[in-house]
């Protein structure tokens, strides 16, 4: 399940952004990937929920946007309070 490593990387990015911007809550995360990536939105959400151990991470919703190209996986949008 490579979704776990994707989410570990996304959470690391979010933690770095929190240090810079000091937000209090993550509401929404949009992840983008290319057409050949097998990641599923359901598995990404499951992994995120399992790893979101900090209060500000809890409850965020994941959306997976699939592009019709060979894009890598990346964090595209982050909605925070």
URSUL-V942610 format. One record per residue. N is the residue number from 1. RES is the residue in one letter. PHI is phi in radians with two decimals (NA if undefined). OMEGA is omega in radians with two decimals (* if undefined). Layout:
n:res:phi:omega
N:RES:PHI:OMEGA
N:RES:PHI:OMEGA
This chain:
n:res:phi:omega
1:X:NA:-3.13
2:X:-1.36:3.06
3:X:-1.03:3.12
4:X:-1.07:3.13
5:X:-1.19:3.07
6:X:-1.07:-3.11
7:X:-1.17:3.07
8:X:-1.03:3.10
9:X:-1.17:3.13
10:X:-1.10:3.13
11:X:-1.12:3.08
12:X:-1.08:3.10
13:X:-1.12:3.14
14:X:-1.06:3.12
15:X:-1.08:3.09
16:X:-1.14:3.11
17:X:-1.16:3.10
18:X:-1.12:3.08
19:X:-1.06:-3.12
20:X:-1.33:-2.94
21:X:-1.99:3.05
22:X:0.87:3.07
23:X:-1.39:-3.05
24:X:-1.85:-3.07
25:X:-2.72:3.00
26:X:-1.73:-3.10
27:X:-1.76:-2.94
28:X:-2.66:3.13
29:X:-2.29:3.04
30:X:-1.93:3.13
31:X:-1.96:-3.13
32:X:-1.97:3.04
33:X:-2.58:3.12
34:X:-1.41:-3.03
35:X:-1.16:-3.09
36:X:-1.62:3.10
37:X:-1.40:-3.06
38:X:-1.61:-3.09
39:X:-1.04:3.07
40:X:-2.02:-3.13
41:X:-1.06:-3.14
42:X:-1.09:3.13
43:X:-1.22:3.07
44:X:-1.09:3.12
45:X:-1.11:3.12
46:X:-1.05:3.14
47:X:-1.13:3.11
48:X:-1.05:-3.13
49:X:-1.05:3.14
50:X:-1.23:-3.06
51:X:-1.70:-3.06
52:X:-1.34:-3.05
53:X:-1.63:3.08
54:X:-1.57:-3.10
55:X:-0.94:-3.09
56:X:-1.26:3.12
57:X:-1.55:-3.02
58:X:-1.06:3.01
59:X:1.54:3.14
60:X:-1.18:3.11
61:X:-1.74:3.14
62:X:-1.80:2.97
63:X:-2.18:3.11
64:X:-1.83:3.11
65:X:-1.89:-3.10
66:X:-1.77:3.10
67:X:-1.67:-3.14
68:X:-1.61:3.10
69:X:-2.58:-3.10
70:X:-1.79:-3.10
71:X:-1.02:2.94
72:X:-1.31:3.08
73:X:-1.48:3.09
74:X:-2.68:3.06
75:X:-1.37:-3.09
76:X:-1.78:-3.10
77:X:-2.39:3.12
78:X:-2.44:3.10
79:X:-1.78:-3.08
80:X:-2.35:3.01
81:X:-1.95:*
